[in-house]
Structures are given as C-alpha cells and as structure tokens.
Amino acid sequence: MAKGQLRDRQIDVDGLSLHVLDGGALEAPSLFFLHGWPESSAALRPVMELLSSRAQVFAMDLPGIGESVTQAGKVLPSLRH
C-alpha cells in the first residue's frame, strides 16, 4: 500500500457489517482510532494518512454510524464531512 493510502472495507462481525479503514506498514507499531459521537471514521482519515508512514493504523465506524449498519440494517444519522 502506498504511503498515506488507506483501505476502505466492510467486515462481518457476528452478523453486523462494519466499515473499517486501515493502512500503513505491517511491521510498524499498531494504532487503533475510535471516533466519538456523532462523527465517523471519516473524521480520522487525515490523521491516519499522516501517521501511516510510521505506524499501522486502524479505525472503524461503530455499529449504526458512518458506513457501518445496525442489526436492523439501519444506518443512524451522523455528521458527514
């Protein structure tokens, strides 16, 4: 993955579809970012892109926020950038 490039993907966790951002060097230290309410992982993208040259970075949208869904399949309202 190129420097500063993040990968967007959906993963399934116990039937929930969660949106994940990740990037950086596999051999580097890992950093996990968690957004607050009512933000999503999109708010963390600029910082993650900067740090991905020195660390392996991860963030996810909590269930029902951003591009993650709730068990009922509904996305809760959030602020978008």
Secondary structure as UniProt FT lines:
FT   TURN            3..4
FT   STRAND          7..13
FT   TURN            14..15
FT   STRAND          16..23
FT   TURN            26..27
FT   STRAND          30..34
FT   TURN            37..38
FT   HELIX           41..44
FT   HELIX           45..51
FT   TURN            52..54
FT   STRAND          56..60
FT   TURN            63..64
FT   TURN            66..67
FT   TURN            71..72
//
